[in-house]
Amino acid sequence: MATGDRAAADYRLYAATASAYAVAMGKIVLVSNRLSTSVTLDADGPGFAPSMGGLATGLSSMHQQENSLWVGWTGIPADNVSAEMSQVIADRLRQEYKSVAVPLTADEIEDFYFGFCNNIIWPLFHYFPTYADYDEALWEAYRRVNEKYYHKVVEVADEDDFIWVHDYQLMLLPQMIKSALPASRIGFFLHIPFPSYEVFRLLPWREQVLDGLLGADLVGFHTYDYARHFLSAVRRILSAEHQMANVKYHNRMVKVDAFPMGIDYQKYATARELPAVQQEIANIRRELAGQRIILSVDRLDYSKGIPIRIRAYRSFLEQNPDYHGKVTMILIVAPSRTAVPHYQELKREIDELVSVTNGTLGRIGWTPISYFYRPFPFDQLTATYTQSDVLLVTPLRDGMNLIAKEYIAARTDYRGVIVLSETAGAARELGEAITINPNNEPQIAAAIREALEMTIEEQEQKNRLMHERLELYDIHYWARDFMDKLAAVGEMQASFAQRAFGKRQQERLIADYEAAGRRLIFVDYDGTLLDREHRSHKLSSESIDDMAALASDPCNEVVVISGRPKDYLQEVFHDLPVGIIAGHGIWYKGKSDTWHTTEQISNDWKQTILPILQLYCNRTPGTKVEESDYSLVWNYRRAQPELAAVRLSELKDALISLTANHDLSILERSHILELKHSNVNKGRAAAAWYEGSDWDFVLAIGDDWTDEDMFAMLSEEQYTIKVGIDISQARFFVNSTEDVRQLLGELARRSRFKTAS
C-alpha cells in the first residue's frame, strides 16, 4: 500500500474508532484553555470562526463526531459582555459549534493566564526558573479558574464519558473531575515540556499540581524524556511508585506515556498547488532571485533562542565571506505578550542584533536579514517554506515544534535541510535533520554551512524518510493513538472496579463465613495487618483483640503469613492461638510454640552474596543489608530514588549469574530486593496448611507480589483479597489496611457473638 493510501486508510479508521468510542463510552468532552471556535464581538454582534493552531486542527475531526462537546474560554472577557449577549454567545456555541463557554473575567485572565500560567509555569517548565514569579495570589487565581472549568465540565459530562483535558493551564482539573465522576475516562496531555525534578521541585505548589494531573487515567507527553521527568517527580515528591510507566496512586493505576504530536500533513503537502501560494512563490523568486534562503519562524519568546540564532548566522557570514550577497535569512517573529518586560527586552535585543548584522555586513543590493515582526498568513508562510534552502529551528527548550514538521511536509520536492535543536521535542522524530546544541554558537554556524552545502541527493534521501514518517504519524494518528490508549486504560480500570470488595461482596463473604463449619484464614502482616509506613510499630490493641477472637473460634484456623523473621512474629503473637508462617514460608508453627522448617536448606550461598550487597550499600547512601535465617535483603527505602534505580539494575545484573548456581530467587518489593531459596514461598507453605484438611471457607489477604503464590494456590471460589489496586491473582481488592481491619473486626464480632451464645 502506498504511503498516501495508508494515511487515508488510517484516517478512515480513526473516524470509525472515534465514533465507536462515542457510542461505547458516551460523549467525547474536549477541554482546553480556549475553544476551537474563536469568538469576536463588534457592532454587528458576535462573530464565529475556526481557531487556528495544531490542537484545534488535530481534534476537529473528533469534535465533528455526533456526540462530542468542547469546553473552553471564548477569548472575550466575561465582564466586557452583557448578560444578554453572553447568553446569545453561549447558546450559539452550544447549538451550532457543540461548544460550552467558560466565562472568565478580565482580572481572572490577568492573574490566571498572564500571571500563573505565563509568569510561573511557562518559564519554569522551559528551564527559566529565575523568570518565575511565585506569587500566592496567582496560585489562588489558577486554582479558582480550574474550579470554574470543573463546574462547566460536570454540568455537561456523565460518568461514561471520555474527557480529554489539554495543557498546562488546566493541570488541577483532572483530579477535580475524577472526584465528581470517578467512573469517567479522563486523559490529560501536556503540550509543553515537563522539566526535570530539580527544576520542577522549585514550584511551591508542586504536590498539588502532581495530585491534579494524577486524577487522569492517562497522562500524555510529547516525548519519553518528559514522561520520565514526570515519573521522577511523582516518585520523589509524592512517594508514589511506578512500574512500566503505571503509577499507583490513591488506589488507582495511572498510565503515563509519550504521544509525539503530528501535523495536518495533507494540508501542507498540497498547499503548493493553491493559487494564493503560487502567487507568493512567484513574489519570493522575484524579490530574492539568485539568493539561498535561510528561514527562521518563531513566536516572540525567550525559550526560542532567537538572539543566539542571529549571532550564529552573523558568525557564519563572518567566517564565510564567499556567501556574502548569496544568502539571505528571512526572520519572522510573531508578536507575543508585548506588555511583559522580559518580552520587551527580548524584542529590543532582536532589533539591535538585526540592525548590527545588516549594518556591518550588508551592502547596496544585499541585506543579510529580512526581518518581519508580524505573523505570516498560511499561504505566505507555506510559500516561504517551499523556497527556503535551510530552516533554522534552535529553541533552548520546546515541547515539540511543529514548524519543523510543517517545513518538511511542504517540501514535496524533497529538498531543503533542517538545522534542529536537540532540546526540541521534534528532534526525537526528525533524526535525519542536522541537530545542534542551541547554546553552541560556533556549532550552529558550522551547521548552517553544512546545510547549505549538502548535496541534492542527500537532501532527497533524508527528506523522503521524514516525509513517510510525518505522513503516517500525522495529527489524526496522534489523536487516535491517544484515544486507543485511554480506552485500553479504561478497560483496565473497569476490571479493577469490578473486583472491588464492596458492600455486596462483604455481605456474601460474611454469609459464607457464618454458614461454614471449618474455616481457614491466611493474613499477611506488613501492608495488610500493619501499615508499611509504620513498620516499626506494633499492631493496635483492637487488631490484637480481633485476631484473638477469630483464633479462639473453634471453627477457625487463623494463620499469619509473613516475610518477617520468626522471632519477631513470635513476639507479636505469643499470646494468641494462631498459626504462623515466617520467612516467606521457610518457618512455620501451629498453635504451639514449636517451630518447623518446610525445607532443609543450606545457607552457604550467603558467603558469596553478602559481600556484594555490602558493596552496593557502600556505593549507595541510604541503603542497608538486612539478614534473616534464610534470606538477605537489600533495603533502599532511604536512598535517593534515581541513584537507587540505577544501582538496583546493576545489582540485579550482578546477582543473576550467581543465583542460578545456588537455586535462589530474587524478589522485588517496595524499596526492597530480597534473595531467598527458590523452593521457599508463601504459596508452598500455605498449600501444606490448606491441603491438610477439608475447609468450608477459606480467606487469604495480602498486599504485595510475594502473596501472589498464596492467591494462585487457592481455587477460584475461595476469597482472595489484595490490599491496593494492582495486577493480581486475587479475586478482590480493598483500598487499605483499614479496610482489612474493618473486615476482620466484623468477622471477629460474629465469632464473639457465636461464642457468647
N, C-alpha and C positions, 0 to 999 in steps of 0.2 A: 504494500500500500504506500502511495506517495505521501510525503510529509504533510502536504496541504490537505489531502483526503483524510489522513489520520487525525489532523487537528479538527477538521469538520466533524468527523465521527465522534471525537472526544466531546466536542461542544454539544452535539445532539444527546450524547449520553449524560452530559452534565444537566441539561434541561430536564430529561426524563427522571434523573435521580432526584433533582430538586423537587419536582412535582410529587414523586413518591414519598419523600420525606415530609412534604407539606401535608399529605394525606395521613401518613402514619404517625406523625408527631405533632399534629396541629399546625398552627401558623408558624411562619418564619418571622421573627421580630429582629430587625436590624437596629442597632443603637450606636450612634456616633455623635460627636460634638455638634456637627452641622448636618442638616438634612441633605438628601441627594437632590432636592429641588430648591433652588435659590429663589428667595422672595425679595422683590423690590417694591417700593411704595412711592408713587408720585401723585400728581393732581388727578390723574385718571383712575386712581385706585391701585390695588396690588397687581404686580406682575410676577409670573412664574416661569422659570426656565431651568433646564437641567444644570446641575452643578458640574463644574469641571474638576478634573483630578482622577487619579488612578482608582481610588476607593469607590467613588460614585460610578465610574465606568465599569469596574470589575464586578460590582454587585447589582448592576442594573438588570441583568438577565434574571437573577434570583428574585429581585424585587418585583419584576413583572409577572412572576407566578401569581396565580389567582389568590392564594391565601397567604399574604405577607403584609407586614407593616414596617415602616421606617420611623424611628423615634429620634428627634434631634431638634436643635435650635434653628429658627428660621433665618437668622442673620440680622434681624431687626430688634433693637431693644424694646422690651415689652412696655416700658414706661413712655415710649415715644409714639405709642399707638393707642387709640381709644379702645374702650372695651368692646364697642360695637364692631370696629374694624378688626380687632383681634379675633372675634368670633367668626367674622366673614373669612379671614385667612385660614383659621383652623378648620372650618367646615370645608372649604375648597381643597385644602391639603388632604383631608381625610377622604373626601369623596372622589376627587379626580387624580390624586397622586399617591393614595394609600400611605399617607404620612401623618405623624402625630407631632404637633409642635410643643416644645418645652419652652415656656415663657421665661426669659432671663432679662433682668433689668440692666440698665447701663452700669450701675455700681457692681452688680454681680459679674458682668463681663469684665470689668476693670480688675476686680480682685481675684476672680476665679481664673479667667483665661489669660489676661495680660499679667496678672500677678503671680498666682501659684504655678500655673502651667508653664508660662513662658519665662518667668523670672526665677523659678526654682527647679522644676522638673526638667525643662529643656536644657539649661546649661549643665545641670548635674549629670544627666544621662548622656550628654555629649562630651563629658570629661572637661568641663569648665567650672569646677566647683567654686572658684573664687567669684564667679558672677552670680551665684545663687544668693537670694535674699530670704533667709529663714525667718519669716515674719509669721507669728502665731495667728494674726488676723487673716492672713492669706490662706492659711491652712483651714481655718474655720469656714471661710468662703468656699473653698474647694469641697469640704465635707457637705456643706449645705446644698451646693449645686448638684453634687452627686445624689443627694437625697431627693432633689426635685426630679431628676431623671428617673430615680427609683419609683417615685409615686406615679409618674406617667406610664412607666413600663407595666407596673402591676395593675393599672387601670385597664390595660388592653391585652395583657398576656394571661395565658392559662397554664395549668400545671403540665400539660402535654406539649407545650410549645418549644420550639428551637429558638434560643435567644443568643444572638451574636453581638457582643459588645466590642467596640473598637477604640483603641489608642489611650494615650497617657492622660487624657482629660477625664477619664471615667474609670480609674483603677479601683475605686472603692465600690463601684456599682455591682460587680458580680456577687459579692458576699451579701449585699443588701437584698438582691433579688432572690438568692438562694434561701435566705431566712424566711421569705414570704412564700416562695414557690419551690419547695425542696425537690419536687419531682421533675421540675423543668430541666431541659438540657441547655446549659449555659457555656458558651465559648467566649474567649477573650483573645484578641490579637493586638500586640503592641507593634506599631509601625515605626518606632524609633529604636535605637539601640537600648539594650538593658546593660547597665555598666557593671564593672567588676564589683565584688563585695567591698573592697577597700574604698571605693568611691560611693557606692550605694549606702554604706553604713553611715555616711555623713548626714543623711536625711534624718531630721529629728523624729519624723513620723514614719519611720521605716517599718515598724511592726504592723501598723495599721494598713499601710499600703500592701504589704505582702498578704496580710489577712484578707484584704479586699480582693486581691487577684485570685487567691485560692478558693474563693467562692465559686469560681468557674469549674466546670468539669474538664475542660481542655484549655490550656494556656499556650498560645502560639507566638512564635518569634520568626523573624526573617532568617536567622542563621542559628546553627548549633552553638556557636560561641555565646550568643545572647542567652540561649536556653541554659547553657552551662553556668553562666554568671547568675542567672535567676535561681537555679537549683542550689548553688553555693550559698546564696543569701538566705534561702529558705532553711537550709540546714543550720547555718551558723547563727541566724538571728531568731528563728522560731523553733530551732531544735527539732524540726520535722524531717524524718528520714525519707529517703527516696531510693528506689531500686528500679533500674531500667527506665528512668525518667518518669516513674509513677511516684507521686508524693502522697504519703499517708498523713492526712491532716483532719482533725476533728472527726475521726472515724469515717472518712471518705477517701477515695482514691482520686487524685487529680493527675491527669496526664499532661505532660509538658513535651512540646515537640516543635520542630522547625518547619516552616512553610514559606519558602522564598517566593515573594510576591512577583508575579509576572506583569506584562503589559497587554494591551489590546493589540496583539501582533498584526492582525489583518488591517487594522485601521492605518498603521504606519507603513506597512508593506505595500499598500495600494494607493497611498496618498499621492505618490509621484504622478499619477495619471490624472489628478484633478486639475481642471483649467486654472484655478487660482494658484495652485502650487507651480504649475508650468510657467505662469507669468512671473512668479517670484524667482524661479530658477533663471529665467532669461535676464531679469534685473541684476542678479548677483553676477552672472557671467559678464554682463556688460560693464558693471562697475569695477569688478576685480579681475579683469581679463589678464591672464598670464600669472596670476598670483596663486601660490599654495596657501590654503586656508587652514588655520588652527582655530577651532571653535571652543569657547568656554561659555556654558549656560548655567546660571545659578540664581536662586533667590538670595537676596542680601542677608547673610548670616555668618557669624564668626566661626561656625562649625565647618564652613565650606572651604576654608583655606584659600580664599581668593587672593589676598596680598602676596603670599609666598608663590602662588602660581604666576602672578605678573612678574615678580622678581626673577623667577626661574626662566621665564620667557626672555626677559631682558638679558640675563646671563647667557642664554643660548645665542642671542644675537651678537653679544659682545665677543663670544668665543668663535662665532662662525660668520664673519663679515661677508662671506660669499653668498649668504642668504639674504643680505640687505636688498631691499627692493623686490624680492621674490616671494616673500611670505608675509601674511597679514593675520593677526589674531582678531577674531570677532568676539568681543567680550560683551555678553548680555547679562545684565544684573537686574533682576526684578525687584522693585522696592518692597521693603518689608519692615514693619514695626518702626516706622520712621520717627516716632516720638521717644523711642528708648535710647538713652545716652550711649550705650555700647554700640548700637547700630549706627547712630550718628557719627561716632568716632570712626567706625569701620568705613562708612561712606566717604569721609574725608580722606582716610588713608588710601582707599582705592583711587579716588580722584587724583590725589597727588602722585601716586605711582604711575598712573596712565599719563599724566601730564609730563612727568620727568622722562619716562620712556620715549614718548613721542617727541619731546623737545630736544633730547640729547641724541637720539638715534635716527629720527625721521629726517626726511628731506623733501624738496619740492617734487610732488608726484608720487610720494610714498609715505604713508602713515603706518607705523608698525602695529598700532592697536586701533581698531574701530570700536568705539565704546558706546554702548546703548544702555542707558539707565531706565529701562522700561521692559515689561514683558512682551514677548513676541506672540502674535496670534498663531494658531495652528498651521495655517498654510505657509506663513513666512518662516516659522521655525523649522517645519519639515523640509522646506526647500533648502534652508541653510544646512540641515543635516546632510542632504544629498550632495552638496557641493563642497563639503569640508573634508580635507585630507586627513586631519587629526582632530580627535575630540579629547580635550583635557578635562579629566574628572579627578580632582585631587582634594576631596574633603578631608579634614582632620578626623572627622567621625561622621558616619552617615548610616542610617538604618538599612537602606537598600541602595538608593539612587537609580531611579527609573530612566533618567536621561540617557545613561549608557546603553540601556536596552532599547530605548526608542531609536537611538542613532543607528544601531546595528540593523534593526528591523526596517528602517527607512532606506538603508543602502542595499537595494535589491540588485545592484551591480557587483556586490560582494567586495567593494573597495572601501578604503578608509581604515584608520588604526585608532584604537583607544589607548590612551595613557591613563591608567586607572589606579587610584589609591587603594592600597591593601587594607585600609580601615573602612572602606565602603562595603556594605553587605553584598553588593553585586560582584565583588571580586571573587566570592566563593563559587559563582556560576560562570563568570566570564574569564576562565583560566587562560584563554588564548590572548587576552589583552596584555599590554606591557604594564606590569604592576610596579608601583613605586612606593617608597615611604613618603608620605605627604609633607614631612618636616625636612626632607633632604633636598635642598635646593639644587645642588650640583647633579644629583641623580635625576631630578625632573628635567633639568636642562639637557642632560645626555639622552634621556628617553625621548625628548622632542626630536632630536636629530635622528635617533634610531627609527622613530615612527615615519619621519619624512623620507628616509632612505630605504624603507622596507620595500622589497620587490612586489610587483603586482601579483605574481604567483603566490607568494607567501601570504599576502593580504587575503586573497581569494580562498586559500586553503583554510586559514584561521576563521574567516568570517562565515564560511559555509557551515562549519561546525557550530558556531554560535547561533546562526540562523535556525538550524534544525532544533537546537535546544530551546530557543525562545519561542519558536512556533508551537512546539509541543507543550512546553510549560508556560502557557500564557495566563492571562488574568482569570480566565474561566476555569482553567485547570486548577489554579490556586484555590479558588472559591469552592470548587467541587471537592478537592482534596481535603480541605478543612472540614467540610460538611461530612464527608465519609468518615473521617477520624472521630468527629464528635458523635456521630451515630454509633460507631463502634464503642466509644467510651460510654455512651448512654446505655448500650446493651449490657456492658459490664456492670455499671451502676445499678441497673434494673435487676440483674441477677443477685447482686448483693442485697438489694432491698427485699427481694423475695425470700431471702434466707435470714432476714432479721428476726430475732427472737422477741416477738411482741406479746401482747396480752393474750391473744388467742392461742399461741404456741405454749405459753406458760400454763394456761388453764388445761390444755391437753396433757402436758407433762405432769402436772400435779395429779390429774385424774388417773393417769397410768401409774404414777408413783403409789397412790393410795390403794389401787387395785392389786398391786404386786405383792407376792408373798416373799420373794427373795430378790434383794436389790444390791447392786454393786455400783459404787460411786468413786470415780477417779477424779481427783482435784489437783491440778498443778499448783505450785506455791508462788514463785515470783511472777508478777504480772497477772495473776489470777486471784489468789487469796490476798496477796500483798502487792501494792503498787510498786512498780520497778523504780520509780523516783524516790522511794523510801526504803531502799534495800536494807539499810542498817536498822530499821525499826522492826519491832515485833508485831504480831497480829494484835488487833484490838481485843479487848475483853469480850465484846459482843460476838466477834468471829470465833473466838475460842469456845464460848458458850454454845454457839450454833453447831460447831463441829462436834462438841461433846454430846449434844442432843442427838445429832444424826448417828454418831457412832454407838450411842447407847441403845438405840432402837434395835431389838433383836432381829428384825428383818433385814437390817442393813450391814453391809461390809463397806467401810469407808477407807480409801487408800489415798494417801498424799503421795504424789509422784513429782520428783524434782531433780534438777541437776545439782542441787546443793549437796555438800558432804553429809554423811550420815550422822556425825556427831552434832552438827548444827541442828538438823531436823529432830534428832533425839531430844535435844534440849527444849525445842519449841513445843513438841507434842508429847513430852514424857508422861504427863498425867492423863492422856487421852487414849481410849481403846481403839486406836486407828492403825491400819497397816501403813508402812512407809516404803517407798521405793526411792533410793538415793543414788546420786552419781549417774543420772540418766539411765539407771537400770542395773548397775553393777552390784548394788547392795539392796537387800530387801529384808523386811521383818514383818511378822504378823502382829497380833496384839500383845505378844510377849516382848521382852527386851533382847531377844536373841537375834543377832544379825547373820545373814547368809549371803553368799555371793552367787550370782547367776552364772558366772563364767570363771574358770581358772585361767587367769591372765597374768602374763609377765609384765613387769614394769621396766624391763631393761631398755626399752626404747627411749625412756626419759633422759638417759645419759647422753643420747645423741641430740635430742630435740631441745632440751632445756638451754644449752649454751646459745643456740640460735635465737630463741625467744629473748634471752637476756641481751644479746647483741642488738636486737631491734628495739628493745627498751632503751638502751644507751643512745641509740640513734634517733629516738622519737620521744621528746619530753612529754610527760603526762601519761605515759603508759606504764604498765606493770605486769608481772607474771604472777598468776595465782595457781597453786598446785593443790590438787586433791589426791585421793588414794590412787585413782586410775586415770587421771586426766590432767592436762595442762591447759591453762587459759592465758591468752594474750589480751589484756584489757586496755582498750584505747579510749575509754569514755571521756577522759580529761585532756586528751590530745587535741591539737589544732586539726580541724576536720580534713582540710585539703592534704596536709602532710600525712595524716593518718591513712587517708585513702591511698596515697602513693606507697607508703610503707606496707599497707595491708596487701596490695597487689604484689609487691616484691616478696613479701614473706610467704604468701601462698605459693608463688613460683618456686621459692627455695625449698618449701616443705613437700611439694608434690612427689618429687623423686624419692624422698626419704620415707614418706608414709607408706608407699606401695610395698616396700620391703618389710614393714612392720605390721601390715594389715591394720592401718589406722585410718580414721575418718577425720576430716576437717569440717567443723561445724561453724557457720557464721550466724551470729545472733546480734542483737542490738549492742553495738560497740564492743563486741567480744569475738575473738577467734579461739575456738576450743579444739583440742586434739584428744581423741579417745579411741579405744579399740573399736573396730568396725562392727564387731558382734554385739556391742553394747548399745542398746537404745531403749527408749521408753516403751515402744511397741512390743518388743520381745518380753520385757518384764511384765507389762500389763497382760499380755496374752497368757502367761502362766497362771495369773490370777483368774482371768476371765474363763479360761478353759477348764478350770478346776472344779466347776460346779455348774448347775443349771440355774440361770438367772432369769427372772421375770421382767426385770427392769435394769437397764444399765445407763448411767450418765457419766460422761467424760468431759471435763472442762480444762482448756489450756489456752495459752496465748501466743506461743511462738512456734517456729517450724520444727523444733525438736519434739513438739507434741503431735506432729502430723503422723508419725508412725503409730501412735496410740489411736488416733482417729481412724486411720486406714485399717487397723486391725479389727475394728468393730464393724458389725453389719449395718446396713443402711437404715434399718428400723430403730436402731439404738439412738439415744440422744447424745450427740456430739456437738459441743459448743465452743466456738473460738472467740476469745476476747479481742475485739478490734477487727475492723474490716481488712481483709487480706485474701489472697488466693489460698484456698484451704480445702482439705478433705472433709472438714466439719459440715454438718447439716445446717447449723445455725450460727449467727453472730450476735454478740452483745457488745455494747459500746465500751464498757469499763469494768474495773474490778468492783465498783459499787453495784453494778447490775448483778454480778456474781454473788456478792454478799446478800443482796436482797432476795435472790432466788434461793440460796442455801438457807437464809433465815426463814423463808416461807416453808420450805421443806422441814426445817427443824421444828417450827411451830406445829406442823402436822404430827411429827413424831412425838413431841411433848404431850399433845392432846391425846394421842392414842395411848401413850404410856400411862397418863393420868387416868384415862378411862378404864 
